[in-house]
Amino acid sequence: MNVSQRSRRYDAIVVGVGGMGSAAAYYLARRGKRVLGLERFGIPHTMGSSHGHTRIIRLAYYEHPSYVVLLRRAYELWREIQETAKERLLYMTGSVDAGPEDSWVFRGSWDSCKLHDLPHEVLTGAELRRRYPAYHLPPQTAALLQPEGGFLTPERCIVSYVMAAQALGAEFHAFEKVLEWTPLEGGVRVRTDRDTYEADKLVVTAGAWNGALLDVLNGLAVPERQVLAWLQPIRPEYFRPSTFPVFNLLVDEGRFYGFPVFGVPGFKFGKYHHLEEDVDPDSVDREVHERDERLLRSFAERYFPDGCGPTMNLQTCMFTNTEDNHFVIDLHPDYPQVSLASPCSGHGFKFASVVGEIMADLAEKGMTRHDIGLFRLDRLLRQRTPSASPAYRTERPEQTLHEYNGRSHSFPRTEDVKPFW
Ligand SMILES: Cc1cc2nc3c(=O)[nH]c(=O)nc-3n(C[C@H](O)[C@H](O)[C@H](O)COP(=O)(O)OP(=O)(O)OC[C@H]3O[C@@H](n4cnc5c(N)ncnc54)[C@H](O)[C@@H]3O)c2cc1C
């Protein structure tokens, strides 16, 4: 073996240097592993799922109370990496999870606080407005306020993890697309549009493109177009990080999330599952149209009228959804030297730190001390229909809007999904 061949062998190759891949590369490098991170775009970039200046982090977790355990570790690790990076990545504003009193957003959030003994307050819409005047929710709305909510700065988190990994010797190649991987006896071979590499372990964290690299995920982790708006507040004093907690709101129009002004001269918000457009990540419509802006502005006009000045920015982004909206984090079912993470369904970024640690565990030991039972791939494989059509498109009777996730078509409700936890 000559020198150049030898230099292409790594302990681990990480495919996709976004939220999850950057953290996975860092935690592998910290364990002394020789790591190569391959990224098809620049680092960071705006083509995937981890751009737009801010991502909500919150401890109260209506999606499933089990996430709280992982979140505690995620917070710890975010604080650690911001210390290493000497840069603030985590901003605390408090978080509001609100909706009708019997809604899964409010109830689920409240249950998670009670189960995990999290500090919280329950307020009516009217009380919330007295405390935070930007919020104009219907008076009968139930709002859970949790003080440890806030936001992360996603592009800076990725940069911080990559730089910390580089300092430990990790290599990153941007603008290098992985075309295929092949299992070998005791490793993998990875072919890109520039070169071929070998490694003992492969970590696939390719976000919306995971399905293209992993047949087992095809149709089970489905990319969806999202749109974000930033509006200049009419009363800027109501929309500062100190006066405006991040929110998740279930209202007549669907489920929305939002942030104080940060990084862009406008307060940012979006609707979960926006226009319900499942997409191919290579041909997703990245333009923002009048119908996108109209949908978002009409939400703000009704619930945040003091935030509803001129539009400052509009962007598209992609969710990658599973049928039950829980993540996929697992070893490949046929090749244990390959691990994969698809932690999105619109709520994954806050976990990137702990997912990075989990991916390092899976690559290093094939197991992790974290409980990832909820995220096992086999729960989705069991539901897969034998036909080629993706599971999420299976026709079921329509459920009413807001029954699950603010998404009007045929996902099951959270409570119908049997967790493996
Ligand atoms: C609009 C929007 C708002 C959101 N809000 C929140 C929020 O407030 N809080 C929260 O916790 N989560 C939120 N999420 C979800 C969160 O952002 C995602 O879960 C997270 O960013 C997913 O990270 P990832 O690493 O899986 O994907 P990405 O960060 O997209 O990384 C995947 C990477 O793989 C690369 N790649 C793909 N294929 C290849 C290949 N063949 N070769 C090389 N590289 C490849 C891609 O270019 C990309 O860089 C939001 C998502 C969106 C879209």
The ligand as a MOL file (V3000), in Angstrom:
LIG
                    3D

  0  0  0     0  0            999 V3000
M  V30 BEGIN CTAB
M  V30 COUNTS 53 58 0 0 0
M  V30 BEGIN ATOM
M  V30 1 C -37.7050 25.6110 8.6950 0
M  V30 2 C -37.2170 24.6800 9.7630 0
M  V30 3 C -37.3510 25.0330 11.0900 0
M  V30 4 C -36.9200 24.1590 12.0880 0
M  V30 5 N -37.0330 24.5450 13.3940 0
M  V30 6 C -36.4940 23.7690 14.3620 0
M  V30 7 C -36.4370 24.2530 15.6950 0
M  V30 8 O -36.8500 25.3720 15.9840 0
M  V30 9 N -35.8730 23.4410 16.6260 0
M  V30 10 C -35.3780 22.2030 16.3180 0
M  V30 11 O -34.9060 21.5250 17.2280 0
M  V30 12 N -35.4040 21.7360 15.0560 0
M  V30 13 C -35.9440 22.4920 14.0770 0
M  V30 14 N -35.9460 22.0690 12.7820 0
M  V30 15 C -35.4170 20.7360 12.4680 0
M  V30 16 C -33.9140 20.7530 12.4090 0
M  V30 17 O -33.4480 21.9030 11.7980 0
M  V30 18 C -33.4420 19.5000 11.7050 0
M  V30 19 O -33.9000 18.3960 12.4600 0
M  V30 20 C -31.9320 19.4310 11.6160 0
M  V30 21 O -31.4390 20.5980 11.0330 0
M  V30 22 C -31.5360 18.2120 10.7950 0
M  V30 23 O -30.1250 18.1520 10.7610 0
M  V30 24 P -29.3990 17.1060 9.8150 0
M  V30 25 O -27.9890 17.0940 10.1920 0
M  V30 26 O -30.1730 15.8220 9.8230 0
M  V30 27 O -29.6120 17.7130 8.3340 0
M  V30 28 P -28.7080 18.8370 7.6280 0
M  V30 29 O -28.2590 19.8400 8.6070 0
M  V30 30 O -29.4590 19.2770 6.4270 0
M  V30 31 O -27.4230 18.0260 7.2200 0
M  V30 32 C -27.3740 17.0300 6.2350 0
M  V30 33 C -26.1380 17.3040 5.4280 0
M  V30 34 O -25.8440 16.2200 4.5810 0
M  V30 35 C -25.3070 16.7480 3.3950 0
M  V30 36 N -25.3950 15.7170 2.3550 0
M  V30 37 C -26.5100 15.1510 1.8800 0
M  V30 38 N -26.2160 14.2210 0.9390 0
M  V30 39 C -24.8720 14.1900 0.8340 0
M  V30 40 C -23.9730 13.4430 0.0270 0
M  V30 41 N -24.4190 12.5430 -0.8560 0
M  V30 42 N -22.6510 13.6860 0.1530 0
M  V30 43 C -22.1910 14.6110 1.0530 0
M  V30 44 N -23.0080 15.3470 1.8300 0
M  V30 45 C -24.3380 15.1420 1.7380 0
M  V30 46 C -26.1990 17.9500 3.1500 0
M  V30 47 O -25.6600 18.8400 2.2180 0
M  V30 48 C -26.3060 18.5250 4.5360 0
M  V30 49 O -25.2730 19.4530 4.8290 0
M  V30 50 C -36.3600 22.9090 11.7410 0
M  V30 51 C -36.1980 22.5670 10.4010 0
M  V30 52 C -36.6070 23.4510 9.4140 0
M  V30 53 C -36.4030 23.0750 7.9790 0
M  V30 END ATOM
M  V30 BEGIN BOND
M  V30 1 1 1 2
M  V30 2 1 2 3
M  V30 3 2 2 52
M  V30 4 2 3 4
M  V30 5 1 4 5
M  V30 6 1 4 50
M  V30 7 2 5 6
M  V30 8 1 6 7
M  V30 9 1 6 13
M  V30 10 2 7 8
M  V30 11 1 7 9
M  V30 12 1 9 10
M  V30 13 2 10 11
M  V30 14 1 10 12
M  V30 15 2 12 13
M  V30 16 1 13 14
M  V30 17 1 14 15
M  V30 18 1 14 50
M  V30 19 1 15 16
M  V30 20 1 16 17
M  V30 21 1 16 18
M  V30 22 1 18 19
M  V30 23 1 18 20
M  V30 24 1 20 21
M  V30 25 1 20 22
M  V30 26 1 22 23
M  V30 27 1 23 24
M  V30 28 2 24 25
M  V30 29 1 24 26
M  V30 30 1 24 27
M  V30 31 1 27 28
M  V30 32 2 28 29
M  V30 33 1 28 30
M  V30 34 1 28 31
M  V30 35 1 31 32
M  V30 36 1 32 33
M  V30 37 1 33 34
M  V30 38 1 33 48
M  V30 39 1 34 35
M  V30 40 1 35 36
M  V30 41 1 35 46
M  V30 42 1 36 37
M  V30 43 1 36 45
M  V30 44 2 37 38
M  V30 45 1 38 39
M  V30 46 1 39 40
M  V30 47 2 39 45
M  V30 48 1 40 41
M  V30 49 2 40 42
M  V30 50 1 42 43
M  V30 51 2 43 44
M  V30 52 1 44 45
M  V30 53 1 46 47
M  V30 54 1 46 48
M  V30 55 1 48 49
M  V30 56 2 50 51
M  V30 57 1 51 52
M  V30 58 1 52 53
M  V30 END BOND
M  V30 END CTAB
M  END
